[in-house]
Amino acid sequence: MTNVQPEVSLVSAAPSRYSLRMISPRPLIAVLAALLLVACATSSRYDESWSWDSTYFDEESVLGQAGLLSSQQDSYFTSIWTLGGDALQRRRAYQLRTQHELWVRRQVELGKMSVEEGQVRIREYTPKIAL
């Protein structure tokens, strides 16, 4: 006597319960739109009109105009090598120090600051924004 078991098919002949045609794209579109709205609402704002002639030094505007704010960084275009070793933080600090020095020099040129005060400000400047 040989035991012959019937062949069992793992593929069901019945149609899938949730086929792709049954799923409406509207909820997906609504979720994507909500995510886009949240991303735009949470992006940091900065004063685009800030210049070296301004009476104050705005670190966030300097980084925003240079495209170095965290909200402006796109992981697709930012390589892993740039993020590793704190290269982005060093680039931000360098940008802030350079722009601060140029701003101080402009204030001295405009007569809003003495040369000695400008030298002290440049020497003692440390970026305040969390890099």
N, CA, C and O atoms as CSV, one atom per row, in Angstrom:
chain,resi,resn,atom,element,x,y,z
A,1,MET,N,N,0.819,-1.173,0.000
A,1,MET,CA,C,0.000,0.000,0.000
A,1,MET,C,C,0.872,1.249,0.000
A,1,MET,O,O,1.764,1.422,0.830
A,2,THR,N,N,0.598,2.038,-0.888
A,2,THR,CA,C,1.315,3.311,-0.954
A,2,THR,C,C,0.377,4.428,-0.527
A,2,THR,O,O,-0.782,4.526,-0.931
A,3,ASN,N,N,0.942,5.227,0.285
A,3,ASN,CA,C,0.150,6.393,0.721
A,3,ASN,C,C,0.379,7.535,-0.261
A,3,ASN,O,O,1.472,8.100,-0.301
A,4,VAL,N,N,-0.577,7.866,-1.011
A,4,VAL,CA,C,-0.510,8.966,-1.958
A,4,VAL,C,C,-1.345,10.099,-1.384
A,4,VAL,O,O,-2.558,9.997,-1.203
A,5,GLN,N,N,-0.643,11.164,-1.114
A,5,GLN,CA,C,-1.372,12.310,-0.579
A,5,GLN,C,C,-1.740,13.228,-1.729
A,5,GLN,O,O,-0.997,13.371,-2.700
A,6,PRO,N,N,-2.882,13.834,-1.598
A,6,PRO,CA,C,-3.302,14.741,-2.671
A,6,PRO,C,C,-2.374,15.956,-2.724
A,6,PRO,O,O,-1.874,16.420,-1.699
A,7,GLU,N,N,-2.164,16.441,-3.896
A,7,GLU,CA,C,-1.298,17.600,-4.089
A,7,GLU,C,C,-2.006,18.852,-3.580
A,7,GLU,O,O,-3.150,19.132,-3.939
A,8,VAL,N,N,-1.289,19.602,-2.726
A,8,VAL,CA,C,-1.870,20.807,-2.136
A,8,VAL,C,C,-1.268,22.021,-2.847
A,8,VAL,O,O,-0.049,22.165,-2.943
A,9,SER,N,N,-2.131,22.865,-3.330
A,9,SER,CA,C,-1.686,24.072,-4.021
A,9,SER,C,C,-1.580,25.213,-3.011
A,9,SER,O,O,-2.511,25.485,-2.254
A,10,LEU,N,N,-0.432,25.865,-3.019
A,10,LEU,CA,C,-0.240,26.988,-2.119
A,10,LEU,C,C,-0.805,28.286,-2.691
A,10,LEU,O,O,-0.991,29.256,-1.957
A,11,VAL,N,N,-1.068,28.308,-3.938
A,11,VAL,CA,C,-1.616,29.485,-4.592
A,11,VAL,C,C,-3.121,29.357,-4.603
A,11,VAL,O,O,-3.675,28.385,-5.116
A,12,SER,N,N,-3.765,30.336,-4.041
A,12,SER,CA,C,-5.214,30.297,-3.958
A,12,SER,C,C,-5.818,30.715,-5.288
A,12,SER,O,O,-5.333,31.632,-5.950
A,13,ALA,N,N,-6.852,30.047,-5.652
A,13,ALA,CA,C,-7.539,30.399,-6.886
A,13,ALA,C,C,-8.471,31.582,-6.664
A,13,ALA,O,O,-8.888,32.241,-7.617
A,14,ALA,N,N,-8.794,31.848,-5.400
A,14,ALA,CA,C,-9.680,32.970,-5.084
A,14,ALA,C,C,-8.909,34.288,-5.221
A,14,ALA,O,O,-7.711,34.336,-4.942
A,15,PRO,N,N,-9.579,35.335,-5.639
A,15,PRO,CA,C,-8.894,36.621,-5.778
A,15,PRO,C,C,-8.483,37.175,-4.408
A,15,PRO,O,O,-9.088,36.853,-3.385
A,16,SER,N,N,-7.478,37.984,-4.414
A,16,SER,CA,C,-6.988,38.609,-3.190
A,16,SER,C,C,-8.082,39.466,-2.577
A,16,SER,O,O,-8.904,40.051,-3.284
A,17,ARG,N,N,-8.080,39.532,-1.241
A,17,ARG,CA,C,-9.114,40.293,-0.547
A,17,ARG,C,C,-8.968,41.794,-0.806
A,17,ARG,O,O,-9.958,42.507,-0.973
A,18,TYR,N,N,-7.720,42.257,-0.835
A,18,TYR,CA,C,-7.463,43.681,-1.077
A,18,TYR,C,C,-6.582,43.817,-2.316
A,18,TYR,O,O,-5.356,43.782,-2.212
A,19,SER,N,N,-7.167,43.965,-3.426
A,19,SER,CA,C,-6.368,44.136,-4.631
A,19,SER,C,C,-5.967,45.601,-4.744
A,19,SER,O,O,-6.558,46.465,-4.095
A,20,LEU,N,N,-4.984,45.873,-5.552
A,20,LEU,CA,C,-4.492,47.231,-5.714
A,20,LEU,C,C,-5.551,48.158,-6.312
A,20,LEU,O,O,-5.545,49.363,-6.060
A,21,ARG,N,N,-6.438,47.599,-7.085
A,21,ARG,CA,C,-7.477,48.421,-7.699
A,21,ARG,C,C,-8.503,48.886,-6.675
A,21,ARG,O,O,-9.182,49.892,-6.880
A,22,MET,N,N,-8.616,48.151,-5.572
A,22,MET,CA,C,-9.618,48.496,-4.560
A,22,MET,C,C,-9.121,49.597,-3.620
A,22,MET,O,O,-9.938,50.278,-3.000
A,23,ILE,N,N,-7.818,49.787,-3.498
A,23,ILE,CA,C,-7.280,50.785,-2.587
A,23,ILE,C,C,-7.346,52.153,-3.254
A,23,ILE,O,O,-6.815,52.350,-4.347
A,24,SER,N,N,-7.992,53.076,-2.594
A,24,SER,CA,C,-8.160,54.420,-3.140
A,24,SER,C,C,-6.884,55.231,-2.921
A,24,SER,O,O,-6.278,55.148,-1.853
A,25,PRO,N,N,-6.473,56.006,-3.909
A,25,PRO,CA,C,-5.264,56.822,-3.738
A,25,PRO,C,C,-5.510,58.077,-2.897
A,25,PRO,O,O,-4.554,58.751,-2.513
A,26,ARG,N,N,-6.758,58.400,-2.606
A,26,ARG,CA,C,-7.065,59.621,-1.871
A,26,ARG,C,C,-6.440,59.668,-0.481
A,26,ARG,O,O,-5.860,60.696,-0.132
A,27,PRO,N,N,-6.523,58.611,0.337
A,27,PRO,CA,C,-5.883,58.693,1.668
A,27,PRO,C,C,-4.367,58.875,1.567
A,27,PRO,O,O,-3.773,59.599,2.366
A,28,LEU,N,N,-3.755,58.232,0.603
A,28,LEU,CA,C,-2.320,58.366,0.413
A,28,LEU,C,C,-1.959,59.802,0.026
A,28,LEU,O,O,-0.989,60.356,0.542
A,29,ILE,N,N,-2.710,60.386,-0.850
A,29,ILE,CA,C,-2.475,61.764,-1.263
A,29,ILE,C,C,-2.681,62.711,-0.091
A,29,ILE,O,O,-1.922,63.665,0.080
A,30,ALA,N,N,-3.703,62.453,0.716
A,30,ALA,CA,C,-3.968,63.304,1.884
A,30,ALA,C,C,-2.825,63.234,2.888
A,30,ALA,O,O,-2.436,64.254,3.458
A,31,VAL,N,N,-2.288,62.046,3.107
A,31,VAL,CA,C,-1.172,61.885,4.042
A,31,VAL,C,C,0.070,62.599,3.512
A,31,VAL,O,O,0.761,63.278,4.272
A,32,LEU,N,N,0.359,62.455,2.233
A,32,LEU,CA,C,1.515,63.140,1.642
A,32,LEU,C,C,1.362,64.656,1.702
A,32,LEU,O,O,2.332,65.366,1.964
A,33,ALA,N,N,0.167,65.151,1.465
A,33,ALA,CA,C,-0.078,66.590,1.540
A,33,ALA,C,C,0.102,67.091,2.976
A,33,ALA,O,O,0.655,68.169,3.195
A,34,ALA,N,N,-0.363,66.312,3.946
A,34,ALA,CA,C,-0.204,66.702,5.349
A,34,ALA,C,C,1.270,66.730,5.745
A,34,ALA,O,O,1.706,67.633,6.459
A,35,LEU,N,N,2.033,65.748,5.285
A,35,LEU,CA,C,3.461,65.729,5.586
A,35,LEU,C,C,4.183,66.920,4.956
A,35,LEU,O,O,5.070,67.512,5.573
A,36,LEU,N,N,3.810,67.258,3.759
A,36,LEU,CA,C,4.407,68.411,3.081
A,36,LEU,C,C,4.079,69.700,3.826
A,36,LEU,O,O,4.943,70.560,3.995
A,37,LEU,N,N,2.841,69.834,4.268
A,37,LEU,CA,C,2.430,71.018,5.016
A,37,LEU,C,C,3.194,71.137,6.327
A,37,LEU,O,O,3.630,72.228,6.694
A,38,VAL,N,N,3.356,70.034,7.029
A,38,VAL,CA,C,4.100,70.043,8.295
A,38,VAL,C,C,5.562,70.389,8.050
A,38,VAL,O,O,6.150,71.152,8.817
A,39,ALA,N,N,6.154,69.844,7.000
A,39,ALA,CA,C,7.556,70.136,6.691
A,39,ALA,C,C,7.754,71.613,6.366
A,39,ALA,O,O,8.747,72.211,6.779
A,40,CYS,N,N,6.836,72.191,5.646
A,40,CYS,CA,C,6.954,73.616,5.309
A,40,CYS,C,C,6.723,74.493,6.540
A,40,CYS,O,O,7.372,75.526,6.703
A,41,ALA,N,N,5.808,74.083,7.393
A,41,ALA,CA,C,5.489,74.888,8.570
A,41,ALA,C,C,6.602,74.846,9.603
A,41,ALA,O,O,6.762,75.796,10.369
A,42,THR,N,N,7.374,73.768,9.640
A,42,THR,CA,C,8.409,73.650,10.658
A,42,THR,C,C,9.778,74.094,10.166
A,42,THR,O,O,10.731,74.090,10.945
A,43,SER,N,N,9.908,74.472,8.919
A,43,SER,CA,C,11.211,74.937,8.448
A,43,SER,C,C,11.520,76.278,9.100
A,43,SER,O,O,10.644,77.125,9.273
A,44,SER,N,N,12.759,76.442,9.449
A,44,SER,CA,C,13.128,77.644,10.180
A,44,SER,C,C,13.118,78.855,9.256
A,44,SER,O,O,13.484,78.771,8.084
A,45,ARG,N,N,12.703,79.948,9.800
A,45,ARG,CA,C,12.644,81.200,9.058
A,45,ARG,C,C,13.903,82.011,9.356
A,45,ARG,O,O,14.478,81.903,10.439
A,46,TYR,N,N,14.311,82.795,8.421
A,46,TYR,CA,C,15.426,83.697,8.634
A,46,TYR,C,C,15.183,84.970,7.836
A,46,TYR,O,O,14.411,84.987,6.877
A,47,ASP,N,N,15.844,86.011,8.244
A,47,ASP,CA,C,15.681,87.316,7.622
A,47,ASP,C,C,16.511,87.367,6.347
A,47,ASP,O,O,17.735,87.489,6.392
A,48,GLU,N,N,15.833,87.272,5.218
A,48,GLU,CA,C,16.538,87.278,3.931
A,48,GLU,C,C,17.096,88.658,3.586
A,48,GLU,O,O,17.955,88.773,2.712
A,49,SER,N,N,16.626,89.696,4.253
A,49,SER,CA,C,17.086,91.044,3.937
A,49,SER,C,C,18.315,91.442,4.762
A,49,SER,O,O,18.821,92.554,4.610
A,50,TRP,N,N,18.797,90.551,5.632
A,50,TRP,CA,C,19.961,90.892,6.452
A,50,TRP,C,C,21.170,91.118,5.558
A,50,TRP,O,O,21.377,90.387,4.589
A,51,SER,N,N,21.961,92.121,5.881
A,51,SER,CA,C,23.195,92.395,5.137
A,51,SER,C,C,24.253,92.906,6.106
A,51,SER,O,O,23.990,93.049,7.300
A,52,TRP,N,N,25.423,93.176,5.602
A,52,TRP,CA,C,26.510,93.675,6.446
A,52,TRP,C,C,26.223,95.071,6.970
A,52,TRP,O,O,26.852,95.514,7.931
A,53,ASP,N,N,25.283,95.767,6.351
A,53,ASP,CA,C,24.914,97.105,6.808
A,53,ASP,C,C,23.926,97.081,7.973
A,53,ASP,O,O,23.641,98.128,8.554
A,54,SER,N,N,23.398,95.904,8.325
A,54,SER,CA,C,22.449,95.799,9.434
A,54,SER,C,C,23.132,96.172,10.742
A,54,SER,O,O,24.346,96.033,10.889
A,55,THR,N,N,22.330,96.648,11.687
A,55,THR,CA,C,22.895,97.093,12.968
A,55,THR,C,C,23.153,95.951,13.935
A,55,THR,O,O,23.687,96.181,15.020
A,56,TYR,N,N,22.797,94.753,13.581
A,56,TYR,CA,C,22.999,93.580,14.436
A,56,TYR,C,C,23.519,92.425,13.586
A,56,TYR,O,O,23.340,92.404,12.368
A,57,PHE,N,N,24.162,91.469,14.244
A,57,PHE,CA,C,24.664,90.291,13.533
A,57,PHE,C,C,23.708,89.139,13.801
A,57,PHE,O,O,23.580,88.692,14.940
A,58,ASP,N,N,23.040,88.657,12.766
A,58,ASP,CA,C,22.037,87.600,12.888
A,58,ASP,C,C,22.610,86.293,12.355
A,58,ASP,O,O,22.721,86.104,11.144
A,59,GLU,N,N,22.975,85.393,13.266
A,59,GLU,CA,C,23.610,84.132,12.865
A,59,GLU,C,C,22.681,83.271,12.016
A,59,GLU,O,O,23.120,82.651,11.047
A,60,GLU,N,N,21.407,83.230,12.374
A,60,GLU,CA,C,20.468,82.397,11.623
A,60,GLU,C,C,20.314,82.892,10.189
A,60,GLU,O,O,20.205,82.088,9.264
A,61,SER,N,N,20.305,84.205,10.002
A,61,SER,CA,C,20.223,84.756,8.642
A,61,SER,C,C,21.476,84.444,7.838
A,61,SER,O,O,21.401,84.145,6.646
A,62,VAL,N,N,22.638,84.516,8.501
A,62,VAL,CA,C,23.896,84.207,7.809
A,62,VAL,C,C,23.886,82.757,7.332
A,62,VAL,O,O,24.227,82.477,6.182
A,63,LEU,N,N,23.496,81.833,8.215
A,63,LEU,CA,C,23.457,80.418,7.825
A,63,LEU,C,C,22.366,80.161,6.793
A,63,LEU,O,O,22.554,79.354,5.882
A,64,GLY,N,N,21.226,80.840,6.927
A,64,GLY,CA,C,20.132,80.659,5.968
A,64,GLY,C,C,20.507,81.125,4.579
A,64,GLY,O,O,20.197,80.461,3.590
A,65,GLN,N,N,21.174,82.270,4.500
A,65,GLN,CA,C,21.580,82.789,3.193
A,65,GLN,C,C,22.657,81.915,2.554
A,65,GLN,O,O,22.783,81.871,1.331
A,66,ALA,N,N,23.432,81.221,3.387
A,66,ALA,CA,C,24.471,80.331,2.854
A,66,ALA,C,C,23.940,78.921,2.599
A,66,ALA,O,O,24.660,78.071,2.076
A,67,GLY,N,N,22.674,78.670,2.969
A,67,GLY,CA,C,22.086,77.345,2.777
A,67,GLY,C,C,22.605,76.314,3.759
A,67,GLY,O,O,22.665,75.127,3.437
A,68,LEU,N,N,22.984,76.750,4.956
A,68,LEU,CA,C,23.588,75.839,5.930
A,68,LEU,C,C,22.696,75.552,7.134
A,68,LEU,O,O,23.160,74.960,8.108
A,69,LEU,N,N,21.430,75.957,7.091
A,69,LEU,CA,C,20.521,75.616,8.184
A,69,LEU,C,C,20.151,74.136,8.101
A,69,LEU,O,O,20.139,73.550,7.018
A,70,SER,N,N,19.854,73.550,9.237
A,70,SER,CA,C,19.513,72.126,9.263
A,70,SER,C,C,18.316,71.829,8.373
A,70,SER,O,O,18.282,70.794,7.708
A,71,SER,N,N,17.338,72.719,8.354
A,71,SER,CA,C,16.145,72.490,7.539
A,71,SER,C,C,16.445,72.552,6.042
A,71,SER,O,O,15.653,72.069,5.233
A,72,GLN,N,N,17.578,73.141,5.670
A,72,GLN,CA,C,17.942,73.245,4.253
A,72,GLN,C,C,18.785,72.072,3.787
A,72,GLN,O,O,19.042,71.936,2.591
A,73,GLN,N,N,19.218,71.228,4.702
A,73,GLN,CA,C,20.062,70.102,4.335
A,73,GLN,C,C,19.194,68.953,3.837
A,73,GLN,O,O,18.231,68.565,4.498
A,74,ASP,N,N,19.526,68.427,2.705
A,74,ASP,CA,C,18.805,67.318,2.102
A,74,ASP,C,C,19.704,66.096,2.161
A,74,ASP,O,O,20.802,66.091,1.604
A,75,SER,N,N,19.231,65.068,2.836
A,75,SER,CA,C,20.087,63.894,3.028
A,75,SER,C,C,20.440,63.223,1.701
A,75,SER,O,O,21.456,62.532,1.614
A,76,TYR,N,N,19.625,63.415,0.677
A,76,TYR,CA,C,19.923,62.823,-0.618
A,76,TYR,C,C,21.185,63.441,-1.217
A,76,TYR,O,O,21.992,62.744,-1.831
A,77,PHE,N,N,21.350,64.745,-1.035
A,77,PHE,CA,C,22.492,65.436,-1.615
A,77,PHE,C,C,23.659,65.591,-0.648
A,77,PHE,O,O,24.758,65.960,-1.062
A,78,THR,N,N,23.434,65.315,0.630
A,78,THR,CA,C,24.502,65.415,1.619
A,78,THR,C,C,25.081,64.030,1.811
A,78,THR,O,O,24.400,63.127,2.297
A,79,SER,N,N,26.321,63.863,1.437
A,79,SER,CA,C,26.907,62.528,1.493
A,79,SER,C,C,27.232,62.134,2.912
A,79,SER,O,O,27.328,62.981,3.800
A,80,ILE,N,N,27.399,60.867,3.117
A,80,ILE,CA,C,27.736,60.343,4.442
A,80,ILE,C,C,29.103,60.835,4.876
A,80,ILE,O,O,29.366,60.958,6.072
A,81,TRP,N,N,29.974,61.117,3.925
A,81,TRP,CA,C,31.320,61.590,4.263
A,81,TRP,C,C,31.270,63.022,4.787
A,81,TRP,O,O,32.089,63.400,5.625
A,82,THR,N,N,30.329,63.814,4.310
A,82,THR,CA,C,30.198,65.194,4.775
A,82,THR,C,C,29.671,65.229,6.195
A,82,THR,O,O,30.114,66.037,7.011
A,83,LEU,N,N,28.718,64.347,6.491
A,83,LEU,CA,C,28.122,64.334,7.829
A,83,LEU,C,C,29.078,63.737,8.855
A,83,LEU,O,O,29.071,64.147,10.016
A,84,GLY,N,N,29.881,62.796,8.451
A,84,GLY,CA,C,30.802,62.162,9.385
A,84,GLY,C,C,31.916,63.108,9.775
A,84,GLY,O,O,32.372,63.909,8.959
A,85,GLY,N,N,32.355,63.021,11.011
A,85,GLY,CA,C,33.465,63.850,11.474
A,85,GLY,C,C,33.094,65.295,11.717
A,85,GLY,O,O,33.979,66.147,11.805
A,86,ASP,N,N,31.814,65.597,11.829
A,86,ASP,CA,C,31.335,66.947,12.128
A,86,ASP,C,C,31.747,67.974,11.076
A,86,ASP,O,O,31.958,69.139,11.410
A,87,ALA,N,N,31.865,67.570,9.828
A,87,ALA,CA,C,32.266,68.497,8.770
A,87,ALA,C,C,31.237,69.602,8.580
A,87,ALA,O,O,31.600,70.754,8.342
A,88,LEU,N,N,29.946,69.259,8.683
A,88,LEU,CA,C,28.903,70.263,8.494
A,88,LEU,C,C,28.957,71.303,9.615
A,88,LEU,O,O,28.788,72.495,9.357
A,89,GLN,N,N,29.188,70.870,10.848
A,89,GLN,CA,C,29.286,71.810,11.971
A,89,GLN,C,C,30.504,72.723,11.817
A,89,GLN,O,O,30.428,73.918,12.104
A,90,ARG,N,N,31.611,72.165,11.370
A,90,ARG,CA,C,32.800,72.987,11.163
A,90,ARG,C,C,32.574,74.007,10.047
A,90,ARG,O,O,33.042,75.142,10.128
A,91,ARG,N,N,31.851,73.590,9.004
A,91,ARG,CA,C,31.557,74.497,7.893
A,91,ARG,C,C,30.666,75.645,8.364
A,91,ARG,O,O,30.870,76.795,7.975
A,92,ARG,N,N,29.669,75.328,9.211
A,92,ARG,CA,C,28.792,76.368,9.754
A,92,ARG,C,C,29.581,77.345,10.620
A,92,ARG,O,O,29.428,78.559,10.492
A,93,ALA,N,N,30.421,76.812,11.499
A,93,ALA,CA,C,31.217,77.675,12.389
A,93,ALA,C,C,32.141,78.570,11.571
A,93,ALA,O,O,32.283,79.755,11.873
A,94,TYR,N,N,32.769,78.016,10.541
A,94,TYR,CA,C,33.652,78.804,9.677
A,94,TYR,C,C,32.871,79.915,8.980
A,94,TYR,O,O,33.325,81.058,8.918
A,95,GLN,N,N,31.692,79.570,8.455
A,95,GLN,CA,C,30.854,80.558,7.767
A,95,GLN,C,C,30.465,81.684,8.722
A,95,GLN,O,O,30.522,82.858,8.358
A,96,LEU,N,N,30.070,81.326,9.944
A,96,LEU,CA,C,29.670,82.351,10.910
A,96,LEU,C,C,30.841,83.257,11.293
A,96,LEU,O,O,30.689,84.477,11.358
A,97,ARG,N,N,31.997,82.666,11.542
A,97,ARG,CA,C,33.160,83.482,11.917
A,97,ARG,C,C,33.573,84.424,10.788
A,97,ARG,O,O,33.885,85.592,11.021
A,98,THR,N,N,33.571,83.903,9.567
A,98,THR,CA,C,33.945,84.720,8.407
A,98,THR,C,C,32.968,85.871,8.210
A,98,THR,O,O,33.380,87.017,8.034
A,99,GLN,N,N,31.676,85.567,8.240
A,99,GLN,CA,C,30.673,86.602,8.036
A,99,GLN,C,C,30.659,87.597,9.189
A,99,GLN,O,O,30.413,88.785,8.979
A,100,HIS,N,N,30.923,87.122,10.413
A,100,HIS,CA,C,30.970,88.037,11.560
A,100,HIS,C,C,32.121,89.026,11.391
A,100,HIS,O,O,31.968,90.219,11.650
A,101,GLU,N,N,33.262,88.521,10.959
A,101,GLU,CA,C,34.406,89.417,10.745
A,101,GLU,C,C,34.097,90.448,9.672
A,101,GLU,O,O,34.424,91.624,9.831
A,102,LEU,N,N,33.471,90.021,8.581
A,102,LEU,CA,C,33.110,90.969,7.523
A,102,LEU,C,C,32.089,91.985,8.024
A,102,LEU,O,O,32.161,93.161,7.669
A,103,TRP,N,N,31.129,91.535,8.856
A,103,TRP,CA,C,30.129,92.443,9.410
A,103,TRP,C,C,30.793,93.478,10.326
A,103,TRP,O,O,30.466,94.663,10.262
A,104,VAL,N,N,31.717,93.035,11.172
A,104,VAL,CA,C,32.420,93.960,12.072
A,104,VAL,C,C,33.220,94.977,11.259
A,104,VAL,O,O,33.211,96.168,11.570
A,105,ARG,N,N,33.904,94.513,10.228
A,105,ARG,CA,C,34.683,95.438,9.381
A,105,ARG,C,C,33.769,96.488,8.744
A,105,ARG,O,O,34.131,97.661,8.646
A,106,ARG,N,N,32.587,96.054,8.315
A,106,ARG,CA,C,31.633,96.991,7.712
A,106,ARG,C,C,31.146,98.007,8.734
A,106,ARG,O,O,30.989,99.185,8.416
A,107,GLN,N,N,30.905,97.551,9.973
A,107,GLN,CA,C,30.467,98.471,11.024
A,107,GLN,C,C,31.544,99.513,11.328
A,107,GLN,O,O,31.233,100.674,11.595
A,108,VAL,N,N,32.811,99.094,11.286
A,108,VAL,CA,C,33.917,100.030,11.495
A,108,VAL,C,C,33.971,101.033,10.340
A,108,VAL,O,O,34.178,102.227,10.559
A,109,GLU,N,N,33.783,100.544,9.106
A,109,GLU,CA,C,33.780,101.436,7.938
A,109,GLU,C,C,32.668,102.478,8.031
A,109,GLU,O,O,32.851,103.637,7.661
A,110,LEU,N,N,31.509,102.040,8.535
A,110,LEU,CA,C,30.371,102.955,8.634
A,110,LEU,C,C,30.489,103.899,9.825
A,110,LEU,O,O,29.689,104.824,9.968
A,111,GLY,N,N,31.482,103.670,10.680
A,111,GLY,CA,C,31.679,104.515,11.843
A,111,GLY,C,C,30.784,104.175,13.017
A,111,GLY,O,O,30.691,104.953,13.966
A,112,LYS,N,N,30.125,103.025,12.970
A,112,LYS,CA,C,29.235,102.614,14.054
A,112,LYS,C,C,29.987,101.900,15.172
A,112,LYS,O,O,29.429,101.619,16.232
A,113,MET,N,N,31.269,101.610,14.918
A,113,MET,CA,C,32.080,100.870,15.884
A,113,MET,C,C,33.527,101.338,15.753
A,113,MET,O,O,34.001,101.621,14.653
A,114,SER,N,N,34.212,101.416,16.874
A,114,SER,CA,C,35.623,101.816,16.812
A,114,SER,C,C,36.479,100.626,16.369
A,114,SER,O,O,36.047,99.476,16.446
A,115,VAL,N,N,37.684,100.916,15.910
A,115,VAL,CA,C,38.591,99.859,15.457
A,115,VAL,C,C,38.925,98.918,16.612
A,115,VAL,O,O,38.947,97.700,16.441
A,116,GLU,N,N,39.183,99.486,17.782
A,116,GLU,CA,C,39.532,98.657,18.947
A,116,GLU,C,C,38.375,97.750,19.340
A,116,GLU,O,O,38.576,96.572,19.636
A,117,GLU,N,N,37.157,98.305,19.344
A,117,GLU,CA,C,35.982,97.492,19.676
A,117,GLU,C,C,35.796,96.381,18.642
A,117,GLU,O,O,35.440,95.255,18.990
A,118,GLY,N,N,36.038,96.701,17.374
A,118,GLY,CA,C,35.921,95.693,16.314
A,118,GLY,C,C,36.923,94.572,16.492
A,118,GLY,O,O,36.585,93.401,16.320
A,119,GLN,N,N,38.163,94.922,16.839
A,119,GLN,CA,C,39.182,93.889,17.056
A,119,GLN,C,C,38.809,92.982,18.222
A,119,GLN,O,O,39.001,91.767,18.159
A,120,VAL,N,N,38.277,93.574,19.281
A,120,VAL,CA,C,37.862,92.779,20.448
A,120,VAL,C,C,36.704,91.870,20.078
A,120,VAL,O,O,36.695,90.699,20.457
A,121,ARG,N,N,35.724,92.390,19.341
A,121,ARG,CA,C,34.570,91.566,18.942
A,121,ARG,C,C,34.993,90.388,18.062
A,121,ARG,O,O,34.503,89.272,18.234
A,122,ILE,N,N,35.888,90.637,17.136
A,122,ILE,CA,C,36.347,89.552,16.257
A,122,ILE,C,C,37.102,88.508,17.064
A,122,ILE,O,O,36.899,87.310,16.869
A,123,ARG,N,N,37.960,88.942,17.956
A,123,ARG,CA,C,38.772,88.021,18.746
A,123,ARG,C,C,37.923,87.181,19.706
A,123,ARG,O,O,38.211,86.003,19.917
A,124,GLU,N,N,36.877,87.783,20.288
A,124,GLU,CA,C,36.090,87.103,21.312
A,124,GLU,C,C,34.834,86.417,20.780
A,124,GLU,O,O,34.071,85.840,21.554
A,125,TYR,N,N,34.613,86.474,19.468
A,125,TYR,CA,C,33.370,85.924,18.904
A,125,TYR,C,C,33.384,84.401,18.911
A,125,TYR,O,O,34.347,83.772,18.475
A,126,THR,N,N,32.304,83.825,19.412
A,126,THR,CA,C,32.038,82.385,19.289
A,126,THR,C,C,30.588,82.233,18.825
A,126,THR,O,O,29.705,82.914,19.346
A,127,PRO,N,N,30.334,81.370,17.873
A,127,PRO,CA,C,28.960,81.178,17.373
A,127,PRO,C,C,28.023,80.744,18.507
A,127,PRO,O,O,28.363,79.882,19.316
A,128,LYS,N,N,26.841,81.360,18.545
A,128,LYS,CA,C,25.866,81.049,19.593
A,128,LYS,C,C,24.833,80.023,19.162
A,128,LYS,O,O,24.213,79.373,20.003
A,129,ILE,N,N,24.647,79.875,17.875
A,129,ILE,CA,C,23.653,78.913,17.384
A,129,ILE,C,C,24.172,77.507,17.610
A,129,ILE,O,O,25.346,77.216,17.381
A,130,ALA,N,N,23.269,76.633,18.066
A,130,ALA,CA,C,23.660,75.229,18.275
A,130,ALA,C,C,23.998,74.628,16.924
A,130,ALA,O,O,23.127,74.457,16.071
A,131,LEU,N,N,25.243,74.316,16.742
A,131,LEU,CA,C,25.697,73.792,15.468
A,131,LEU,C,C,25.483,72.311,15.476
A,131,LEU,O,O,25.795,71.637,14.494
